[in-house]
Amino acid sequence: MTRFASRSNHRILFMLLVGVAVIGILTPGMMSNDVASAETQKKKKSKKKESPKTRQSDGNAGPSSGAGDSRLSQAEIDQFVDGHNRIRSQAGVPDLKWSDDLARYAQAWADYLGSNGCKLAHRPEDGVWMQKYGENIAAGSPGYASVDQAIKGWESEKSKFRGGVITMENIADIGHYSQIMWKNTTLLGCGKSTSCKTKTIIVCNYDPAGNILGQKPW
């Protein structure tokens, strides 16, 4: 289990739940990088790129997609985009753009987790909630969890990144960071749930997904 503790005026525990490029291999009770790639992504056909604000919804966010509008403020959206792009710029990786469709997709899953026991988990590989994108999930103390803390928690894995390709051996240590840095990813969308008494859940999705086994982030 990997834990990231953030200290300020309040004691805050951010939990990391790490997945691999094969969806569903997780570290229970932690922050998540759904890294929906590897075997699943190898089977996906390349998709035509669309501008983030004009993409049409494909209706596959899941059963609650109709109620999946993002709970994020514009300030939080700006924090997510700026935070991700600040990290990517350190390696000269192109900026991500915000996608309203991805944000609805992320919000639908955050809502599902928040109303189904509040346990952190990835979307499954199949079924109505099937994962289609890369995913990072964070959870923190209600009232104190923030966008900045989630991003810094994911970024902290940079210290363990040694370059090279993504493998089953290194994904657990660097998966959140490498998804943020994945060069071929162009779109970002996030959501959050405050329904749980014990935690605030933050979900970010990435298109195209990163963390493909055997490939370098950039």
N, C-alpha and C positions, 0 to 999 in steps of 0.2 A: 504494500500500500504506500502510496506517495501522498504526503500532506504538505500543503503550502500554507503557512501561517502568516497573516498580515497583521502587523501591530500598529496601532495609532492610539488615540485617546480611548478607544474601545477595543476590547479583545475580539478579534474577528478570525474565524477559522474558515478558510476557503478549502473546499474539497475538490480533489482532482480524480476524475474517473477516466481512465485511459483505455481507448479502444485501439484496434489495429486496422489494417487495410481490409481485413475480413470482418465485417460488422458483427458485433456481438461478443467479442473477446474483451471483457472489461475487468477493471479492478473495482470491486464493490465498494460503495459508500464514498466515492470520490468524484472529482470534476471530470468531465468527459470530452474526449476528442474522438468523435465518431468516425473519423477517417474512413468514409464509406468508399473505399477504393479496391485495391488489390483484385481479388477474384471477381467481385461484383463489377468494378469499374472496367476490368479488361473485357467484360462482355457487353458493356454499353457502347452504343454507336455514337460517333461524334455528332454533336448538336450544333445547329446554326446559332451564332452569337446574336443576342438581341440587346438593345439598350436597356439598362436597369429600370428605368421609370416607365417604359412602355411595353414591357413583356406581358403577354396575356397569361392569366392564371390557367394552369392545366388541370385544376380541380383535384390534385392528388396530395394536398397537404394532409389529408386524413379525414376521418369522420367529422371532426369538429372544425373543418377548414372554414366553414361559413362564419364561425365566431372567432376566427384566428387573426383579426386585425391586431397589429403590434400595439403593445402597451407602452412603448417607449416614447419619450418626449423627443422633440427635434434636437435638443441639446444632447441627449443620450445617443441619438443616431450619429450626430456629428462626432461625439467622443469615440464611438465604435470605429467609424471610418478613419478619423484622424489617427487614432491609436494604432490600428492595423497598418496604415500606410507609413507611419513613423518607423515602425519596426521593419517593414519591407524596404524602406529607403536605405537602411543601413547596408543592404547588400545590392542596392541598385535594382531591386525588383519593382516592376511597374505597379502603380497604385490600383487598389480595388475600388469598385464603384458600388454604391448601395442599390439593392434590388428590393422593391416593395413586395414582389412575389415571394422572394426568399424570406423576407421578414414575416410575412403571413404564415409561411411554411414553418418557420422556427417558432412563432408564437403558438401555432396549433399544437406542437409537441410540448412546449413549455406548459400550456394549459392542461394537456393530457396528464403530464407528470404531476402537476399541482393538484389535480382532482382524482388521482388514482394512487394514493398512498405516499406521494411525495418522495418516492425512491428514484434516484437518478438512474437512467438507463438510456441506451441508444434506441433509435427506431430499429425495428426488425428488418431482416433481409427480404421479407415478402409480406403479403397480406395488405390490408387497407392502409396500414401505417408504414408501408415499405419505404426504406431509406433510398433517396435518389442523389444525395449530395454529401459533401464533407460536413463534419459537425464538431463543434467544441461546446461543451456544457460546463457551466460553473454553478456553484451553490455557496451561499454565504449567509451570515446572520441577518435576519429580517431587520430592516431599518438602517443597516450599516453596509450591506453589500452594495457595491457600485460597479459601474462599467470599468472604471480605471483599475480597480482591484482585480477584476476578472482578467483583463488584458495583461496586467503585470504578472499575474499568476501563470498564465500561458507563456508569456515572454521569458519567465525565469528559467525555462528549460533550455534556453540558449546556451547556458554555461555547460551543458552536457552534450551539445552538438559538436561532433568532430568532423563534419563534412561527410561526403560519401553518400551511398544510396540508402533508402529506407529498407530495413530488414526486420524480421520478427524479433531480433535481439535488441534493437535500439528503439523501436517504436514506443515502448512504454515510457521511456525517459524523455523523448523529444517530440512526441506526436502532436501536442498542441502547438508548439512553436513551429514545427515543420509545415503544419497545415496553414498557419498564418503566412508563412513564407513561400508557399508553393507558387512557383512562377506562372504556371498555366491557369491558376485560379484568377478569375476576373471580377466575380460578383460576390457580394456579402449581404446577408440579411440576418437580423437578430430579433429575439423577443424575450420576454421575461414573465415569470409568474410569481405573484406575491400571495398566492392562496394558502401556502403552507405556514403553519404556526412556527416551525423550527428553522425554516430556511427560505431564502429567495433563490429562485432558479433562473439562470440565464442560459439561453440557447443561441448559438450562431451557426448558420449554415453557409456553405461555400460552393460555388459553381464555376468551373468544373471542380470536382472533389480532388483533393491532394492525397498525399501519403500512399502512393502506389508502390507496392513492393518492387524493389529492384531499380527504382528511379531516384534521381537526386531532386531535392526540393527546388534548386535553381542552378 
